[in-house]
């Protein structure tokens, strides 16, 4: 792997509210930097920059007006399509709750021209839906996602509910610009790392061969998984039968 590269990768993340803290953003920044040979520009959109690494570029949260009762998470899938900073530049969005476990260079090299790329959701076996833990686009090329959302929030709320990533995927499909990253490169902790029940009582979760990004969607969170917990508070007694697993040492590093 080359030690230097003239190419700079623009990475973006979004942090709002109290779901994630500055230390988790800093850890993601350092991990991405560690797992790529490219120069890295890390941008965080947030209303609270306290504690963030001084090398992280800080931006205000995307401006988006939401009707009553609609999920605030559209601030990511729709709001990030309406940013002015980095206009014309390709960006790679990372959720904060992902673990980087392999070189990212091949993923950074995949998108071309104005292509939109996203992880494929593992919960939809028969429908191609994006999983928005990791996606890439050229800023300014997909503002229709934001514009349509603002003009049709009521119908979007009725059709999609909180399924923001399904809305984003459908918009890209309708505009013939939907591409999926290789399945082997981006995996789910729950679906691909945890041993099948009841082996998870005895065997530790492993990183699949060729995996580069492990996603933590829903529960457990990264810090919980590292210590062998599904969630806090604990799941109901019956669910603990299959939601019990051993601590994961490679997440604690």
Residue pairs with C-beta under 8 A, 6 or more apart in sequence:
1 37
1 103
1 105
2 37
3 37
4 37
4 39
5 37
5 38
5 39
6 39
7 38
7 39
7 108
8 38
8 39
8 40
8 41
9 36
9 38
9 39
9 40
9 41
9 92
9 108
10 41
10 43
10 86
10 89
10 90
10 91
10 92
11 29
11 32
11 40
11 41
11 42
11 43
11 91
11 92
11 93
11 94
12 42
12 43
12 44
12 45
12 80
12 86
12 91
12 92
12 93
12 94
13 25
13 28
13 42
13 43
13 44
13 45
13 93
13 94
13 95
13 96
14 44
14 45
14 46
14 61
14 62
14 75
14 76
14 80
14 93
15 22
15 25
15 44
15 45
15 46
15 48
15 96
16 46
16 47
16 61
16 72
16 75
20 96
20 97
21 51
22 48
22 49
22 50
22 51
22 52
23 51
24 96
24 97
24 222
25 44
25 52
25 53
25 56
25 96
26 51
26 52
26 53
26 56
28 94
28 96
28 98
28 100
29 42
29 53
29 55
29 56
30 53
31 99
31 100
32 40
32 42
32 94
32 100
32 104
33 40
33 42
34 100
35 100
35 101
35 102
35 103
35 104
35 212
36 103
36 104
36 105
36 108
37 103
37 105
38 105
38 108
41 57
42 55
42 56
42 57
43 56
43 57
43 58
43 59
43 85
43 86
43 91
44 52
44 56
44 57
44 58
44 59
45 59
45 60
45 61
45 62
45 80
45 83
46 52
46 58
46 59
46 60
46 61
47 60
47 61
49 58
52 58
59 83
59 85
61 75
61 79
62 75
62 79
62 80
62 82
62 83
63 79
63 82
64 74
64 75
64 78
64 79
64 82
64 146
64 150
65 150
66 72
66 74
66 75
66 153
67 153
67 154
67 157
69 157
70 153
70 156
70 157
71 157
71 161
71 162
71 164
73 162
73 164
74 149
74 164
74 167
76 93
76 132
76 164
77 132
77 145
77 164
77 165
77 167
77 168
78 145
78 146
78 149
78 150
78 164
78 167
78 168
79 146
80 93
81 137
81 142
81 143
81 144
81 145
81 146
82 143
82 146
82 147
83 139
85 139
86 139
87 139
87 140
88 138
88 139
88 140
89 138
89 139
90 111
90 136
90 137
90 138
90 139
91 136
91 137
91 138
91 139
92 107
92 108
92 134
92 135
92 136
93 132
93 134
93 135
93 136
93 137
94 133
94 134
95 132
95 133
95 134
95 215
97 133
97 215
97 216
97 217
97 221
97 222
98 133
98 134
98 213
98 214
98 215
98 216
99 189
99 213
99 214
99 216
99 222
99 251
100 212
100 213
101 207
101 211
101 212
101 213
101 214
101 250
102 185
102 207
102 210
102 211
102 212
102 213
103 212
104 212
104 213
106 185
106 212
107 134
107 181
107 185
107 186
107 212
107 213
110 117
110 136
110 181
111 117
111 136
111 179
113 138
114 138
114 141
114 177
115 177
115 179
116 135
116 136
116 137
116 141
116 142
116 172
116 177
116 178
116 179
117 135
117 136
117 137
117 179
117 180
117 181
118 130
118 131
118 132
118 134
118 135
118 136
118 165
118 168
118 169
118 172
118 178
118 179
118 180
118 181
119 130
119 131
119 132
119 133
119 134
119 135
119 180
119 181
119 186
119 213
119 215
120 128
120 129
120 130
120 131
120 180
120 181
120 183
121 129
121 130
121 131
121 165
122 131
122 188
122 191
122 192
123 129
128 169
128 173
128 178
128 180
129 165
129 166
129 169
130 165
130 166
130 168
130 169
130 172
130 178
130 180
131 165
131 215
131 217
132 164
132 165
132 168
133 186
133 213
133 215
133 217
134 181
134 186
134 213
134 215
135 168
142 171
142 172
142 175
142 177
144 171
144 175
145 168
145 171
145 172
148 171
149 156
149 167
156 167
159 167
160 166
160 167
169 178
172 178
184 208
184 209
184 210
184 211
185 210
185 211
185 212
185 213
186 211
186 212
186 213
186 215
187 193
187 208
187 211
187 213
187 214
187 215
188 214
188 215
188 217
189 205
189 214
189 215
189 216
189 220
189 225
190 217
190 218
190 220
192 208
192 211
192 214
193 205
193 206
193 207
193 208
193 214
193 248
194 200
194 205
194 245
195 202
195 203
195 204
195 205
195 206
195 245
197 241
197 242
200 244
200 245
200 246
201 244
201 245
201 246
202 246
203 246
204 246
204 247
204 248
204 249
205 225
205 245
205 246
205 248
207 214
207 250
216 222
216 225
219 230
219 231
220 229
220 230
220 231
221 231
222 251
224 230
224 231
224 232
225 245
225 248
225 251
226 247
226 248
226 249
226 251
226 252
227 247
227 252
228 245
228 246
228 247
228 248
230 240
230 243
230 244
230 245
231 243
234 240
235 243
